[in-house]
Amino acid sequence: MKLVGNCLVVALAAKLIAPRRVRIRSMRNRAGRVHFMWEKDGVPYEFYTPGASRSSYLRNSLRVGEIRRVGGSR
């Protein structure tokens, strides 16, 4: 399912939907930019859009992307 947003907006929305089950984490990606992910019941998720790590923060303010599980399959 495609969504419009960015990693911070989608992570905050997940936290609002399930505040006790979601924990937001931040990290630096390969390009040195801040990227937000969240864990829900111990399973990590992220908002992903191709090429976003090479775009400016302003261009990343709203992008069409998707939520995906990070790491191996469970």
N, CA, C and O atoms as a DFTB+ gen file, in Angstrom:
296 C
 N C O
     1  1       0.845      -1.180       0.000
     2  2       0.000       0.000       0.000
     3  2       0.885       1.235       0.000
     4  3       1.809       1.329       0.808
     5  1       0.625       2.162      -0.872
     6  2       1.400       3.389      -0.980
     7  2       0.809       4.455      -0.064
     8  3      -0.410       4.596       0.039
     9  1       1.690       5.205       0.599
    10  2       1.293       6.286       1.498
    11  2       2.058       7.550       1.151
    12  3       3.140       7.484       0.567
    13  1       1.507       8.693       1.505
    14  2       2.216       9.964       1.382
    15  2       2.664      10.365       2.771
    16  3       1.854      10.415       3.696
    17  1       3.951      10.653       2.926
    18  2       4.477      11.045       4.228
    19  2       5.984      11.048       4.208
    20  3       6.604      11.169       3.151
    21  1       6.567      10.914       5.372
    22  2       8.003      10.717       5.522
    23  2       8.217       9.828       6.736
    24  3       7.261       9.474       7.427
    25  1       9.461       9.467       6.999
    26  2       9.712       8.484       8.059
    27  2       9.278       8.994       9.432
    28  3       8.789       8.211      10.246
    29  1       9.445      10.279       9.705
    30  2       9.051      10.818      11.006
    31  2       7.533      10.861      11.153
    32  3       7.003      10.453      12.186
    33  1       6.840      11.340      10.150
    34  2       5.378      11.456      10.213
    35  2       4.728      10.082      10.388
    36  3       3.811       9.929      11.194
    37  1       5.192       9.097       9.648
    38  2       4.599       7.760       9.725
    39  2       4.930       7.098      11.061
    40  3       4.088       6.400      11.627
    41  1       6.149       7.308      11.573
    42  2       6.506       6.752      12.884
    43  2       5.659       7.381      13.989
    44  3       5.215       6.680      14.898
    45  1       5.431       8.684      13.921
    46  2       4.581       9.345      14.917
    47  2       3.133       8.867      14.816
    48  3       2.460       8.718      15.836
    49  1       2.653       8.627      13.606
    50  2       1.294       8.103      13.434
    51  2       1.170       6.713      14.054
    52  3       0.161       6.403      14.686
    53  1       2.188       5.881      13.874
    54  2       2.168       4.550      14.495
    55  2       2.147       4.664      16.011
    56  3       1.466       3.891      16.684
    57  1       2.889       5.623      16.554
    58  2       2.925       5.836      18.008
    59  2       1.565       6.315      18.517
    60  3       1.137       5.912      19.598
    61  1       0.887       7.163      17.755
    62  2      -0.441       7.639      18.157
    63  2      -1.478       6.516      18.124
    64  3      -2.384       6.478      18.957
    65  1      -1.345       5.614      17.172
    66  2      -2.302       4.518      17.052
    67  2      -2.139       3.506      18.184
    68  3      -3.130       3.033      18.741
    69  1      -0.898       3.172      18.525
    70  2      -0.638       2.173      19.578
    71  2       0.484       2.673      20.485
    72  3       1.610       2.184      20.393
    73  1       0.196       3.645      21.366
    74  2       1.266       4.291      22.138
    75  2       2.058       3.369      23.054
    76  3       3.247       3.604      23.267
    77  1       1.452       2.351      23.591
    78  2       2.180       1.468      24.516
    79  2       2.938       0.357      23.797
    80  3       3.850      -0.241      24.369
    81  1       2.574       0.080      22.566
    82  2       3.195      -1.029      21.834
    83  2       4.272      -0.574      20.854
    84  3       5.000      -1.406      20.313
    85  1       4.387       0.743      20.613
    86  2       5.318       1.264      19.604
    87  2       6.427       2.063      20.266
    88  3       6.186       2.878      21.156
    89  1       7.659       1.810      19.807
    90  2       8.822       2.577      20.265
    91  2       9.524       3.125      19.025
    92  3       9.852       2.370      18.111
    93  1       9.754       4.443      18.993
    94  2      10.395       5.098      17.856
    95  2      11.901       5.158      18.087
    96  3      12.364       5.462      19.187
    97  1      12.648       4.867      17.039
    98  2      14.111       4.928      17.088
    99  2      14.613       5.791      15.931
   100  3      13.996       5.847      14.867
   101  1      15.732       6.454      16.158
   102  2      16.354       7.225      15.082
   103  2      17.748       6.681      14.825
   104  3      18.394       6.129      15.715
   105  1      18.191       6.846      13.604
   106  2      19.526       6.394      13.223
   107  2      20.004       7.231      12.046
   108  3      19.226       7.970      11.443
   109  1      21.259       7.116      11.731
   110  2      21.818       7.773      10.549
   111  2      21.882       6.747       9.424
   112  3      22.315       5.613       9.631
   113  1      21.451       7.149       8.239
   114  2      21.550       6.239       7.100
   115  2      22.925       6.378       6.443
   116  3      23.779       7.108       6.946
   117  1      23.139       5.696       5.345
   118  2      24.455       5.717       4.687
   119  2      24.863       7.108       4.231
   120  3      26.054       7.417       4.185
   121  1      23.909       7.939       3.900
   122  2      24.201       9.301       3.455
   123  2      24.397      10.255       4.629
   124  3      24.653      11.440       4.417
   125  1      24.282       9.758       5.874
   126  2      24.468      10.599       7.051
   127  2      23.218      11.337       7.490
   128  3      23.286      12.197       8.368
   129  1      22.087      11.021       6.900
   130  2      20.827      11.685       7.251
   131  2      20.133      10.952       8.387
   132  3      20.310       9.748       8.569
   133  1      19.341      11.696       9.147
   134  2      18.568      11.088      10.235
   135  2      17.383      10.334       9.626
   136  3      16.674      10.863       8.770
   137  1      17.179       9.103      10.075
   138  2      16.079       8.267       9.600
   139  2      15.359       7.705      10.823
   140  3      16.000       7.261      11.775
   141  1      14.039       7.723      10.795
   142  2      13.239       7.233      11.915
   143  2      12.597       5.900      11.558
   144  3      12.069       5.711      10.462
   145  1      12.658       4.987      12.514
   146  2      12.032       3.673      12.397
   147  2      11.207       3.465      13.653
   148  3      11.341       4.225      14.612
   149  1      10.361       2.455      13.665
   150  2       9.614       2.156      14.877
   151  2       9.529       0.651      15.050
   152  3       9.594      -0.119      14.092
   153  1       9.382       0.265      16.303
   154  2       9.186      -1.139      16.655
   155  2       7.792      -1.290      17.223
   156  3       7.385      -0.537      18.108
   157  1       7.069      -2.256      16.716
   158  2       5.749      -2.581      17.260
   159  2       5.804      -4.033      17.697
   160  3       5.978      -4.931      16.873
   161  1       5.657      -4.258      18.981
   162  2       5.741      -5.601      19.561
   163  2       7.062      -6.282      19.203
   164  3       7.098      -7.487      18.951
   165  1       8.144      -5.507      19.182
   166  2       9.471      -6.047      18.916
   167  2       9.827      -6.238      17.451
   168  3      10.936      -6.677      17.145
   169  1       8.922      -5.922      16.544
   170  2       9.176      -6.067      15.107
   171  2       9.457      -4.683      14.522
   172  3       8.609      -3.797      14.623
   173  1      10.642      -4.473      13.907
   174  2      10.981      -3.149      13.378
   175  2      10.333      -2.879      12.014
   176  3      10.256      -3.763      11.161
   177  1       9.871      -1.639      11.832
   178  2       9.275      -1.180      10.582
   179  2       9.893       0.155      10.200
   180  3      10.438       0.865      11.045
   181  1       9.800       0.494       8.898
   182  2      10.253       1.796       8.429
   183  2       9.382       2.246       7.268
   184  3       8.722       1.440       6.614
   185  1       9.396       3.547       7.028
   186  2       8.755       4.114       5.845
   187  2       9.841       4.211       4.785
   188  3      10.865       4.859       5.002
   189  1       9.628       3.577       3.648
   190  2      10.656       3.498       2.612
   191  2      10.152       4.096       1.312
   192  3       9.028       3.840       0.881
   193  1      11.006       4.895       0.701
   194  2      10.764       5.398      -0.638
   195  2      12.103       5.403      -1.373
   196  3      13.081       5.919      -0.833
   197  1      12.184       4.856      -2.569
   198  2      13.462       4.767      -3.270
   199  2      14.079       6.143      -3.528
   200  3      13.391       7.072      -3.950
   201  1      15.372       6.261      -3.272
   202  2      16.098       7.493      -3.550
   203  2      15.972       8.581      -2.514
   204  3      16.543       9.657      -2.694
   205  1      15.252       8.351      -1.443
   206  2      15.034       9.405      -0.447
   207  2      16.309       9.767       0.298
   208  3      16.468      10.917       0.708
   209  1      17.215       8.826       0.482
   210  2      18.429       9.117       1.246
   211  2      19.346      10.074       0.501
   212  3      20.214      10.694       1.117
   213  1      19.173      10.209      -0.808
   214  2      20.008      11.122      -1.581
   215  2      19.340      12.470      -1.826
   216  3      19.961      13.370      -2.391
   217  1      18.094      12.622      -1.412
   218  2      17.365      13.878      -1.604
   219  2      17.534      14.784      -0.394
   220  3      17.908      14.329       0.687
   221  1      17.256      16.059      -0.583
   222  2      17.357      17.010       0.529
   223  2      16.217      16.779       1.518
   224  3      15.222      16.126       1.201
   225  1      16.383      17.329       2.724
   226  2      15.325      17.193       3.730
   227  2      14.023      17.824       3.236
   228  3      12.943      17.298       3.505
   229  1      14.113      18.936       2.522
   230  2      12.911      19.596       2.014
   231  2      12.192      18.705       0.995
   232  3      10.966      18.597       1.026
   233  1      12.932      18.081       0.111
   234  2      12.314      17.179      -0.870
   235  2      11.724      15.938      -0.212
   236  3      10.805      15.326      -0.757
   237  1      12.241      15.565       0.949
   238  2      11.731      14.397       1.662
   239  2      10.561      14.724       2.581
   240  3      10.063      13.837       3.273
   241  1      10.110      15.980       2.603
   242  2       9.048      16.341       3.544
   243  2       7.774      15.540       3.289
   244  3       7.129      15.104       4.244
   245  1       7.403      15.339       2.057
   246  2       6.263      14.479       1.712
   247  2       6.623      13.683       0.467
   248  3       6.867      14.253      -0.597
   249  1       6.654      12.375       0.606
   250  2       6.989      11.487      -0.509
   251  2       6.003      10.328      -0.532
   252  3       5.408       9.982       0.489
   253  1       5.840       9.748      -1.682
   254  2       5.005       8.552      -1.803
   255  2       5.906       7.351      -1.542
   256  3       6.905       7.149      -2.233
   257  1       5.547       6.567      -0.550
   258  2       6.359       5.409      -0.184
   259  2       5.499       4.327       0.433
   260  3       4.274       4.336       0.317
   261  1       6.165       3.399       1.090
   262  2       5.450       2.281       1.693
   263  2       6.093       1.906       3.020
   264  3       7.261       2.201       3.273
   265  1       5.307       1.253       3.855
   266  2       5.807       0.747       5.132
   267  2       6.321      -0.662       4.884
   268  3       5.649      -1.488       4.266
   269  1       7.518      -0.917       5.376
   270  2       8.058      -2.265       5.223
   271  2       8.703      -2.728       6.520
   272  3       9.172      -1.922       7.324
   273  1       8.717      -4.027       6.702
   274  2       9.362      -4.634       7.862
   275  2      10.864      -4.648       7.606
   276  3      11.309      -4.939       6.496
   277  1      11.634      -4.337       8.628
   278  2      13.087      -4.288       8.506
   279  2      13.667      -5.603       9.007
   280  3      13.184      -6.161       9.993
   281  1      14.688      -6.095       8.342
   282  2      15.349      -7.316       8.786
   283  2      14.757      -8.551       8.153
   284  3      14.048      -8.477       7.150
   285  1      15.059      -9.693       8.754
   286  2      14.605     -10.979       8.230
   287  2      13.122     -11.203       8.408
   288  3      12.437     -10.438       9.087
   289  1      12.645     -12.244       7.799
   290  2      11.218     -12.569       7.902
   291  2      10.937     -13.281       9.216
   292  3      11.804     -13.954       9.772
   293  1       9.720     -13.123       9.698
   294  2       9.283     -13.772      10.943
   295  2       8.043     -14.565      10.691
   296  3       7.512     -15.189      11.610
